[in-house]
Each structure stands twice: as C-alpha cells, then as structure tokens.
Amino acid sequence: MISTRLVSVISGMMVVTLSSSVAVASADGPGTPGWSQRMRNMKASLEKVVGGLIGYQGAAAEDASRAKERALEQQIALESAKLSRSAHGMAGQQNLDPALKVLAQNLERDLEHGATMWKQGHRAYARNVLLQSTALCMACHTRHAGPSAPASLEPVKNADPLVKATYFAAVRDFDQALDAVRKGISDPALRLSRSTEWERFVRQGLQISVRYKQSPEEGIKLLDQVLAIQDLPVLFKEDVESWKRQLKKWEQEAPRVARTEQGQWAEALRLSDELEKARKFPADRGGEIEALRLSAVLHGFLEQFPGSSHLADALYFQGVAYEALRPAALWNVSESFWSACIRQAPHSAIARRCYRSLEDSVLLGWTGTGGLLLPDAVRARLKDYSELAAPVKVQGGAAPPATP
C-alpha cells in the first residue's frame, strides 16, 4: 500500500504545467465573466461535497438510512470529480500569475487524489483529503483584500468548528469564518481534547486578519482573546506573545504604499529579513506574522509583475513564507514554490538555493527514528530537480560561471 506521505510529497514536488494537457488553454482568468462563473460552479460543488461528507455515516448508519447513505456516496463522488475538473481547468488558464498557478495545481492534485480515493472506497482517508483541500481555497482567497460574500450555513450547520471556519473562508465569507474561529477559541473542551487542531483556529484567524483584512488591530484583538486563557501550553503561549509583538510593531509602522515593481520588491526583501530575524531556528513558528505579511506582499507582486526579473527569487521567498505557515495545513505548498523556482530559472544560483530548500524539506519529512529511507520515486524526483538546478557543464567537464 502506498504511503500517504509518499503521495503527499510526490504531489507537492511535481509542479507540472497542466495547460499542456488541455487542448486549448482558455483565457478566462481572474476578473473575467468566465472565471466568475467557474468560481460559482466550484462553490456549488464544494457545498455539496462538504455537506455530504459531514452528513455521511457510512458503516455506522442504521439499516433504514442505507439508501440515503448510498445517495450521499454518489453525490460526493460526482461533485468531488466536478471540483477536480474545475480546478484542473483553472490551473490551465493562460493568464494566471505564477503563485496562483502553484495554488491551483496543488488544489487540482489534492481534489483528484481525494476523488479517486473516495471512488475506490477509502472513505475515511478520502474525507480527510477532500476537507483539507479547502485550506488551499482559503489560501487563495486570502491572498489579498477583496469582497466578502455571505454564504449559507446549511452545508456546515452540523460541522466540526474547524471545518466550519475553513469552509467559510474557502467560499469567501470571512465574517462567518472569523466568528467560527472566535467560538472555537472559546471552546475549552476542544482546546483540551484536540489541542493541535485548536491551535489551528488561532492561525486561521491570523491568516484572515493579516492577509485578507490587512489589519494588525484585528489580529491583536484575536490574540488578546487567546492570551486571556489561563492554562495555555507554555511553548504556544510564547508563539502567541511573539505574534502579538510583531503585530504591535506593524501597527506602529508608517503606511507603505509601494506601487512600482522595485518598490514592492524592496518591501518583500524587507519582510523576508524580518521573518529571518523572528525565527530562532528553521522550524520555529514565532515568525508567523512576518510570514503572513511576506506571503501577501509576494502574492501582490507576482500578480502585478509576472514577467519580473525577480520572478525566481520571488518564488523562492514565497516558498520560505509558506514553509513557516505549515501548521495552517498547507503542507506541500512550499515545496511546490521551490520546484517552480527551479523550473523558472534552471542552472542558476537561485535554482540551487531553491533546490537546497526543497531537498531539506523532503528529507525532513522522511527522517524518523528509524533513520532515513527515501522511496525510489521520491529519490528520482530529487535527482531530476538537482540536475535541473546544477550548473550546465561544458565540453571537457568544466562548469561555466554560475548564472546569477
């Protein structure tokens, strides 16, 4: 049986240009009527998938409910397949910015994998994959500020609080999403019995406050609610206090309006330096606010200047930002950005920097108490990226000067 980690890592590494598999790539990108219709169709399917998964009981259903369960199974199979096809078409658009393409490709792969696992009868695993994919929708919709759209409570009225919060953010109802976050934070039973999931409430609230609302005040208000809890775990409390210091510092900054390419790039470099200072070690989560701010600035930069000479560097730093945001359930996105960086600028210094980060991330994912054992498929993909990042050898075996 294939390891779920293997599926996860391979899908995260393999950034393929999906438009090549579409006969004619459409130009219905963001802001067009065709794109808006695609989003409405995906929202309708997402409501049916999430609602079906929440109501599905499977083997636990009583005999009288079997017909209803079979109908739910068919609904989930049909709508998850629709979602996968829509995400595939979205990723194939000609005019997507590089960062949005990475998110769309990750979403397409997750949905396709979840739909396949559901069809094959791996219900519990498929349910987790499909519900987790909504985190990518949330990441996409919180890239920058935009309109909030009220959504129906009906599909998720009986949902787990964390699923509810992620779902509302995924369909752009950020007011209900933040309301679900605040209620989840105030739930002591959830905090004590499922502490890791409970901490994700806080991170989701920060993602909405910092990236979508771009409001340090909103983030501080959320963290004050957390810090009022008396028995917070010590390490998590330290992270929360670090996040609040970063938000207070941001609150005191003079407003920065950088409209030019170089102005926005300078801001991205400044925030990348701040992120590095805020993290005591690579896996430290204390720099979450700087990571959120950096990712938001880079999303804006890549959207406005997709042909920039800084493109490969921007993809590298976006990978760094998303690596720091892994607890938000975006496990493979950083690896996808680094892979895209290598493909964007092969055989260059920045490609080699991206490869080192990619390799470290993959090796860390596979290192355990039993030592390091990479599956052949993962090892082969790393070799491909290593060769793509390495300097081009000239005749005689010598390498030319490194490409900047």
Buried (B, 14 or more C-beta within 10 A) or exposed (E): EEEEBBBBBBBBBBBEBBBEEBEEBBEBBBEBEBBEEBBEBBBBBBBBBBBBBBBBEEEEBEEEEEEEBEEBBEBBBBBBBBBBBBBBBBBBBEBBBBBBBBBBBBBBBBBBBBBBBBBEEBBEBBBBBBBBBBBBBBBBBBBEEEEBBEBEBEBBEEBBBBBBBBBBBBBBBBEBBBBBBBBBBBBEEBBEEBEEBBBBBBBBBBBBBBBBBBBBEBBBBBBEBBBEEEEBEEEBBBBBBBBBEBBBBBEEEEEEEBEEBEEBBEBBBBBBEBBEEBBEEEEBBBBBBBBBBBBBBBBBBBBEBBEBEBBBBBBBBBBBBBBBBBBBBBBBBBBBBBBBBBBBBBBBBBBBBBBEBBBEBBEEBBEEEEEEEBBEBBEEBBEBBBEBBBBEEEEEEEEEEEBE
